[in-house]
Amino acid sequence: MQLELTEQILKYVDENGKVDTLDLVPVFGVDHQKIVGALKSIEANGELLKTEQVLHKNWGLSDEGKEVLAKGSHEAVVFNAVPSEGIAQSDLMKVSPNAKVGFSKAMAQGWISVDKSIGKPVVKRKVESITDTVQEHLQQVDAGQASALNDTARADYRKRKLLQEIVVKSFIISKGAEFATSLQKLEADLTTDMLASGLWNTLKFKPYNLDALGTVPDAGYLHPLLKVRTEFRNIFLEMGFAEMPTNNFVESSFWNFDALFQPQQHPARDAHDTFFLTTPSKSHKFPENYLNRVKEVHSNGGYGSQGYKYDWKLEEAQKNLLRTHTTAVSARMLYKLANQEGGFVPVKYFSIDRVFRNETLDATHLAEFHQVEGVVADRNLTLGDLIGVIAEFFKKLGITQIEFKPAYNPYTEPSMEIFCFHPGLKKWIEVGNSGMFRKEMLRPMGLPDDVNVIAWGLSLERPTMIKYGINNIRDLIGPKIDLRIIQSNPICRLEKS
């Protein structure tokens, strides 16, 4: 059918010359879009026809206009609903969805009046009969006689959304430089036989579209968390930090809690807050001298501290768990630093990796998330050094609206929570924790008395939410995430100062 229509169009142009594709609709008895499709097929075969696009502007009825055409104008419907004895205005407003507009128009035409002398308003007729001019005008438009309406009437009906301007695209076609009354099949491939015989010189080939986009190859996509993680890592390296090894998700309670001077009866060590392992359930290899010093400072105190005054049990320290923070890695690194050959040297460490907590899931909490941790160990560090380093770190993240709030941590004193303003949630949210490691934690490791350690940790997910404008953490990671977000999100670029 499509091939027949193309030949019909070529034959018509050959016999009649220039023609508008709209005029071909009654000639061939097909939809205008089919004629345009056939014309595109002809154009693909070369310059058989010359085409010129033209626009035709017509007036047509909107859906509301078609309703008026069938039932009458809104004002006529209101007038016809008023009986000879009158009707309560409140009841009249219920006769149609457009009764309010119809009432206003009928009042303006002087068809009805409102009597308020008898209490509630009553609407009465002022004339015996009416002529529905609006409906008559729309009948003319529907019959293709929109030109019979003056500009004022058309503008009024368009404002009332009874009429709409319809733009139709068509083409003026005429004979082209390669005109023929039939289509020649275009070759898609150039073969060796064509080249050898010279046949290629007499054939017509389909043109190559060199601007066409190629097929997008399937490939992996970086998650927004990985993009932000890369930026964080670059900032730490830029500030002179060295990365700590964080490849052990499973830790013993000793390194995760006891080495950090966190008491064994602390709520965080309860199964409601921590994921404990059943196999293997316990660890057995610990630095014996260091373990004894940790036990002593927990049970009896030391280094100017009275400790927790409880019976410290090795069985509790041996329990294996999914680490609740990467500070356990920091404890291992600081112990190694304190016992290295050559004595203490100042260091700056960082880590970015996964941690696990038995949390209740909500818009800002997950049971599995990433912790970003920075640690600086040097002589005579103060709280001012901690605030300054944190402020500089967040400044490089492009976050300047930060606040500190005093807090309590078992292994830091003083301690501060870090808050950042989230423009999406339009509120301040906690993004991290910080403090100076307690001497009860540092001295059993063997670090000198004048060495202090400042540290801070924050979630990777919350800064990523701020950066990418995500208000619910479950839209960022987990089973509810839309994979298209991963594919379409741009590379992370933090507004570094």
Secondary structure, DSSP 8 states (H G I E B T S, - for coil): -HHHHHHHHHHHHHHH-SEEGGGHHHHHTS-HHHHHHHHHHHHTTSSSEEEEEEEEEEEEE-HHHHHHHHH--HHHHHHHTS-TT-EEHHHHTTS-TTHHHHHHHHHHHTSEEEE-TTSS-EEEESSS----HHHHHHHHHHTT-GGGS-HHHHHHHHHTTSEEEEEEEEEEEEE-TT--SS----B----HHHHHHTGGGT--B----TTS-----------HHHHHHHHHHHHHHHTT-EE------EEEHHHHTGGGT--TT-GGGSTTTS-B-STT-B-----HHHHHHHHHHHHT-BTTB----S---HHHHHBEEE-S-THHHHHHHHHHHHTSTT----EEEEEEEEEE-----BTTB-SEEEEEEEEEEEET--HHHHHHHHHHHHHHHT---EEEEEEEETTEEEEEEEEEEETTTTEEEEEEEEEEE-HHHHGGGT--TTEEEEEEEEESHHHHHHHHT-S-GGGTSSTT--HHHHHH---------
